[in-house]
Amino acid sequence: MQAPFHSHTASEAMREWEEAGTLLINAFTRYLDLSRSMCSTLEIKRNSGGLLAKIDSLLLGFCVTLDQHLNELRMTLTKSRNRVGSPIYSLPEEILCRIFSHNVYGLDASLSKIPMPGRVWTIYHRIYTLISVCTVWRKIGLSYGAFWSILPVFDLGQSHEVLPPTEHILQRASSGDLHLAVSIQHPQLVQLQNLLDPLKAYIFRFRTVTISSGSSYIAKVLVDVLLSHNAIESISKLSLQRKVVGRATKALTLPRADDYLNPGGYPLQTQLGQLIQSLSVLRISHIFLNWSNITFSPRLVELRLEHVLFVNHADARLFLQALSSAHQLRDPKITSVTTRIGDRDEEAPFRLSLPISLPNLRHLQLGDIAFGDLCLFLSAIAPGLHSITLFITSLITYKLLQNNKWSRTEIGPLCEFLVQFPVEKIILGGHKWSDADSWAKMNLNGVLRSTPALKALILDSYTLDHNILQTLSPVQGADSDNRDDKFPRLDSVEFRRAKIEDGGAELKGFIEAQVHPIGTLVLGATLQHGSGSARTLQENDEIVGWLKENVPDFRLVDNRHGAPDTTGKLSVLQLWDE
């Protein structure tokens, strides 16, 4: 038997391959010549020497086998040719892994809105697509542990298709880090334990944990399992989200004791405190925490609080006390947070006696909160070099009374308060705000006058008519002497989910007036027609072409997408994306 190619050098293997090809061609040519000469030189009599049977045997056996081998040879040579000719096969395996990782984990616009289970399914669908292309890609896909680092634990039937079995993921992930992704809504206790049991031996490898649950009880059970199996030293990023049907921003119902993740007398309070102290990223949504005895880690750089209720001023004060320990905090985002007025609290918005110092703070975002909470959180943080973004919704028009009833408030106190802070970006969200246009026409100009440091403005779900655009101007009336020198000079403006009338004539006039030195304009809109019909603004519309010529950086975006990073959903950006 001839030695296989892998025992030879490349040059020896190439020489043997070429010699074998020459011998094959010569043998085939010789056999073809003999077959031809046999028929022309032999005196063929009827079934002479059994020749007929031999020819039939060759046609049915030898020729069929030969055809099969030729087809296999053709396919093998074609694959080899494609492999040698394709530049991707010449790339080092490390480069291929990076390319594949970008394909597998890439976050495009279509994925930024889907819940976590759909995102995980998409990732594994991409992996299986890659490893089905060829043996080389399959080898890389199955051996690169980072591709298999996300460990999903979902309710049955929640994923679009069957995900890889847990044991397969753990085997292919080898000894690498794991990202636990849990989405369980309403399981029985037995089912929940069955889902968790196979994972307990691997908890020490969890680096990020994302838990989306349908109840506080589920979240508590999951956190208890983590704390009971030595997760404190391994987990660096934690996201806890309780899904709530409907919009509960203004809900002020007091939580029960068992609604808390760590109720009074919680046996794992020490471990929970240690876990929180070890985190660099913490995200909480619709979760009740007992903030006493909680301190943050000096390593904490990102904090997101969404749909959180502080039951009274003392509760909010405990949170701010914990916040003061996060000396490395860079990017806190506080959205849809409400502070209830306790029985012993005063109605007026309370403030800390001394603001807390966060020396590494780069950006503070506050959004979808009432006036009292805006006052609390803005005044709680000492002045510094950080920028401030405000996401203003209809809640800004409300304040809490002593009886915890909502009451409409005037714009004056808001403007008087905002003038103290260097707000650099405002997002005005008109989506699901019934009188958004009328409120903006009456009050937006006053808000802008109170924020002279403002550089960026986003209007979401507004009609770009004369009255709205006029609020963006420092000139009120025809007299140019009325110009306010403290009025902000915007260099970035975004109109999301906007409505444009008259073909965009008012928008053109706003740009031509050069009220602001706008360098960037983002527009997603529908064109309104006099007949009441509307259509999506397109690249070939006249107003789009005009804006491209007259604005240095103009971008047309999908009119279905609102302002980014204001949805109040922790599912938009997953912990493993960072």
VENZI-V94643 format. One record per helix or strand of 2 or more residues. SS is the DSSP state (a for helix, b for strand). FROM is the first residue (numbers start at 1). TO is the last residue. If there is no record, write none. Layout:
ss=SS from=FROM to=TO
ss=SS from=FROM to=TO
This chain:
ss=a from=5 to=7
ss=a from=10 to=41
ss=a from=48 to=85
ss=a from=87 to=90
ss=a from=93 to=105
ss=a from=116 to=131
ss=a from=135 to=143
ss=a from=145 to=148
ss=b from=150 to=154
ss=a from=166 to=172
ss=b from=178 to=184
ss=a from=189 to=197
ss=a from=200 to=205
ss=b from=206 to=213
ss=a from=216 to=228
ss=b from=237 to=242
ss=a from=257 to=259
ss=a from=269 to=277
ss=b from=281 to=285
ss=b from=302 to=306
ss=b from=309 to=310
ss=a from=313 to=323
ss=b from=331 to=335
ss=b from=338 to=339
ss=b from=363 to=367
ss=a from=371 to=380
ss=b from=387 to=392
ss=a from=394 to=397
ss=b from=398 to=400
ss=b from=406 to=408
ss=a from=412 to=418
ss=b from=423 to=429
ss=a from=436 to=449
ss=b from=456 to=460
ss=a from=466 to=470
ss=a from=480 to=482
ss=b from=492 to=500
ss=a from=502 to=512
ss=b from=520 to=528
ss=b from=534 to=536
ss=a from=542 to=550
ss=b from=553 to=556
ss=a from=575 to=577
